[in-house]
Amino acid sequence: MRRGERPAVVPPGPTPVEGGTAELLGDADRDGSWVLVVDGTPQSHVDLDDPAHLEFEYVRRMGHVLDLAAPEGEPVDAVHLGGGALTLARYLAVTRPGSRQRVVEVDERLTDLVRAHLPLPRGARVRVRAADARAGLAALPTGSADVVVSDVFAGARTPAHLTTVEYAAEARRVLRPGGVLTANVADGPPLRFARGQVATLRAVFAHVCVLAEPGTLRGRRFGNLVAVASDAPLPVAALTRRCAADPMPARVVADDDLARFAGSAGPVHDPEAQPSPEPPPGVFGR
């Protein structure tokens, strides 16, 4: 191996973690890339040679949100709720060098697996805490983050206590004025869960929009919607341009269109919270 080369990744095979059985599978279409799979559900894609490459469509949309959260290249203080293979933490480390990042990931054995076999970029300032996402969020200082990324799954479902007004209010507390929350919302026809999540965020934040592939928005298929929320106006036009230019184009729904999307759905509070729907068989490779 020549000086400066990265050692080859040798995947350990199926590995028991707290959330089930994890595997690191090489991406046959992209050298140096790996997919983290837990109990048959792809959780993360990582390109070790190019951490700025975001393979999953919804993660690319979250990347657009992060790109527009501050002036280009400027470091940010970021909180990631749900770690997986630390895809977006790697992305921020190379697109916004010097960013300080805190990750809350409940599955410590999963984090150990990722750190052992998928090293972070040089100079990445990423600290991982083993804790439940909501408990970890509650422990953070008020006004300490520029961005909060919420992408938490137990198996293939978002836990109920991470879908509520109370959870969103904790994220708002942690954010600085003008800070941005972005969350992965998985749902399918008739999008009842997604509409409730929009109503929930609108009850807490002054400005909310949703990024999603048109077929998912129309309730034709199960998929990932990316919710974005802030107390400052959102860069809807810039997000629209970026999402339209993606290999899998997405729409941005905001303002009156978002109110129509939410319809009669009401905000979700802790007592009535439910986890996100179970994906149908065959979705996400399951």
C-alpha positions in Angstrom: 0.0 0.0 0.0 1.4 3.4 -1.0 1.7 6.2 1.5 -1.6 8.1 1.8 -3.7 5.3 0.5 -6.7 4.2 2.5 -6.5 0.5 3.6 -9.0 -1.7 1.9 -12.3 -2.3 3.9 -12.7 -5.9 4.9 -16.4 -6.4 5.9 -16.9 -8.6 8.9 -20.0 -10.4 7.6 -23.4 -10.4 9.5 -22.8 -8.8 12.9 -25.2 -8.7 15.8 -26.0 -5.2 17.0 -28.6 -3.9 19.4 -31.1 -3.3 16.6 -30.8 -6.7 15.0 -28.2 -8.0 12.5 -26.0 -5.5 10.5 -24.1 -6.1 7.3 -21.7 -3.9 5.3 -22.2 -4.7 1.6 -20.0 -3.4 -1.1 -21.7 -1.3 -3.8 -21.0 -3.2 -7.1 -21.6 -0.1 -9.1 -19.3 2.3 -7.2 -15.8 1.5 -6.1 -15.1 2.4 -2.5 -18.8 2.6 -1.6 -20.6 0.6 1.1 -24.2 0.0 2.1 -25.1 -0.5 5.8 -28.0 -3.0 6.0 -29.8 -3.8 9.3 -32.2 -6.8 9.3 -32.5 -6.5 5.5 -33.3 -2.8 5.4 -30.7 -0.5 3.8 -29.9 2.2 6.4 -27.0 4.1 4.9 -24.8 4.4 1.8 -21.2 5.7 2.2 -18.6 6.5 -0.4 -15.2 6.5 1.3 -13.5 7.9 -1.7 -16.0 10.7 -2.1 -18.0 11.5 1.1 -19.8 14.3 -0.8 -21.5 11.7 -2.9 -25.0 11.0 -1.6 -26.5 7.9 -3.2 -30.0 7.6 -1.6 -32.4 10.2 -3.1 -33.9 11.4 0.2 -30.4 11.8 1.7 -29.4 13.9 -1.4 -32.4 16.1 -0.6 -31.3 16.5 3.0 -27.9 17.4 1.6 -29.5 20.2 -0.4 -31.0 21.5 2.9 -27.6 21.4 4.5 -26.0 23.2 1.6 -28.4 26.1 1.9 -28.4 26.3 5.7 -25.4 28.7 5.8 -23.1 30.4 3.2 -21.2 27.9 1.1 -18.4 26.2 2.8 -19.0 28.0 6.2 -18.7 25.6 9.2 -21.8 24.8 11.1 -22.7 23.2 14.4 -24.8 20.2 13.5 -26.8 17.6 15.5 -27.6 14.3 13.9 -30.3 12.3 15.6 -29.7 8.7 14.3 -26.3 7.9 13.2 -26.3 4.8 10.9 -23.1 5.0 8.9 -22.7 8.7 9.5 -23.4 9.6 5.9 -24.4 13.2 6.4 -21.8 13.8 9.1 -19.2 12.8 6.5 -20.8 15.0 4.0 -20.7 18.1 6.2 -17.1 17.3 7.2 -15.9 17.7 3.6 -18.4 20.3 2.3 -18.1 22.5 5.4 -14.7 21.8 6.9 -14.4 22.7 10.6 -18.0 21.9 11.4 -18.6 20.7 14.9 -21.0 17.7 14.8 -22.7 15.7 17.5 -24.4 12.4 16.7 -26.9 10.7 18.9 -27.2 7.0 18.0 -28.8 4.5 20.4 -27.1 1.5 19.0 -23.5 1.6 20.3 -22.6 -1.7 18.8 -23.6 -0.4 15.4 -21.5 2.7 15.8 -18.5 0.6 16.8 -19.0 -1.5 13.6 -19.1 1.6 11.4 -16.1 3.3 13.0 -14.1 0.1 12.8 -14.7 -0.5 9.1 -15.8 2.8 7.6 -13.3 5.5 8.8 -14.4 9.1 8.9 -12.7 11.7 6.6 -9.5 13.2 8.0 -10.2 16.2 10.2 -13.8 15.4 10.8 -15.0 16.8 14.1 -17.7 14.2 14.9 -18.6 13.1 18.4 -21.1 10.2 18.8 -23.1 9.7 22.0 -24.9 6.4 22.7 -28.4 7.5 23.7 -32.0 7.6 22.6 -32.4 10.4 20.2 -35.0 12.4 22.2 -33.0 12.0 25.5 -29.9 13.0 23.7 -31.6 16.0 22.2 -33.0 17.1 25.6 -29.5 17.0 27.1 -28.1 19.5 24.5 -27.8 23.2 25.4 -30.4 25.7 24.2 -29.4 27.5 21.1 -26.3 25.3 20.4 -27.0 24.1 16.8 -27.4 25.6 13.4 -28.9 22.4 12.0 -30.7 19.4 13.4 -31.0 16.3 11.2 -33.6 13.7 12.4 -33.3 10.3 10.6 -34.1 7.7 13.2 -35.4 4.2 12.6 -36.1 1.2 14.8 -36.0 -1.5 12.1 -37.9 0.3 9.2 -40.1 2.6 11.4 -39.6 5.9 13.1 -40.3 5.5 16.9 -43.5 7.1 18.1 -41.8 9.5 20.6 -39.8 11.0 17.7 -42.9 12.1 15.8 -44.5 14.7 18.2 -44.9 18.3 18.9 -42.9 17.8 22.1 -40.0 16.3 20.1 -40.1 19.1 17.5 -40.2 21.7 20.3 -37.0 20.2 21.8 -35.3 20.5 18.3 -36.5 24.1 18.1 -35.0 24.8 21.6 -31.6 23.4 20.6 -31.5 25.4 17.3 -30.1 28.9 17.2 -32.3 31.7 15.7 -32.7 30.9 12.0 -31.5 27.3 12.5 -33.0 24.5 10.4 -34.5 21.1 11.3 -34.7 18.5 8.5 -36.4 15.2 9.1 -36.9 11.9 7.2 -40.6 11.0 7.0 -41.3 7.6 5.5 -44.9 7.0 4.5 -47.2 5.6 1.8 -50.8 5.8 0.6 -52.9 7.6 1.9 -50.0 9.6 3.5 -51.9 10.0 6.8 -48.6 9.9 8.8 -46.9 12.4 6.6 -49.8 14.9 6.8 -49.7 14.6 10.6 -46.0 15.3 10.6 -46.5 18.4 8.5 -49.2 19.6 11.0 -46.9 18.8 13.9 -44.0 20.8 12.5 -46.3 23.7 11.5 -47.5 23.8 15.1 -43.9 24.5 16.3 -42.1 26.3 13.5 -43.1 29.4 11.5 -41.9 28.0 8.2 -42.2 24.4 6.9 -41.7 22.7 3.5 -41.6 19.2 2.2 -39.3 17.7 -0.4 -40.5 14.5 -2.1 -40.7 12.6 -5.4 -44.0 13.4 -7.2 -45.3 9.8 -7.1 -44.8 9.7 -3.3 -46.5 13.0 -2.8 -49.5 11.9 -4.8 -49.8 8.8 -2.6 -49.0 6.4 -5.4 -46.1 4.6 -3.6 -44.4 4.3 -0.3 -41.3 6.5 0.0 -39.3 9.1 1.9 -40.4 12.7 2.3 -38.0 15.2 3.7 -39.5 17.8 6.0 -37.7 21.1 6.6 -38.6 23.5 9.4 -37.3 26.8 10.7 -38.4 30.0 12.4 -36.7 31.9 9.5 -38.0 31.9 5.9 -36.8 28.8 4.0 -34.9 29.0 0.7 -37.8 27.4 -1.2 -36.8 28.6 -4.7 -33.2 27.4 -4.3 -34.4 24.0 -2.9 -36.8 23.7 -5.9 -34.0 24.3 -8.4 -31.7 21.7 -6.7 -34.4 19.1 -6.3 -35.6 19.5 -9.9 -32.0 18.9 -11.2 -31.5 15.6 -9.3 -31.4 12.3 -11.2 -34.7 11.5 -9.4 -36.4 14.9 -9.5 -38.4 16.0 -6.5 -41.0 18.6 -5.8 -40.9 21.2 -3.0 -44.3 21.9 -1.3 -44.6 25.0 0.8 -47.0 27.7 1.9 -50.6 27.3 0.7 -49.8 24.1 -1.2 -48.4 22.6 2.0 -51.5 23.6 4.0 -53.6 21.8 1.4 -51.4 18.8 1.6 -51.8 18.7 5.4 -55.6 19.1 5.0 -57.5 18.3 8.2 -54.6 16.5 9.9 -53.8 17.8 13.4 -50.6 18.0 15.3 -49.4 14.8 17.1 -48.7 15.0 20.8 -47.0 12.4 23.0 -50.1 10.6 24.3 -51.5 9.7 20.9 -48.2 9.2 19.0 -47.7 6.2 16.7 -44.6 5.0 14.9 -44.3 5.6 11.2 -46.1 2.9 9.0 -44.5 -0.4 8.3 -43.2 -0.4 4.7 -44.9 -2.9 2.4 -42.9 -6.0 1.5 -40.3 -5.4 -1.2 -39.8 -1.7 -0.4 -36.2 -0.7 0.4 -35.0 -4.2 -0.6 -36.9 -5.9 2.2 
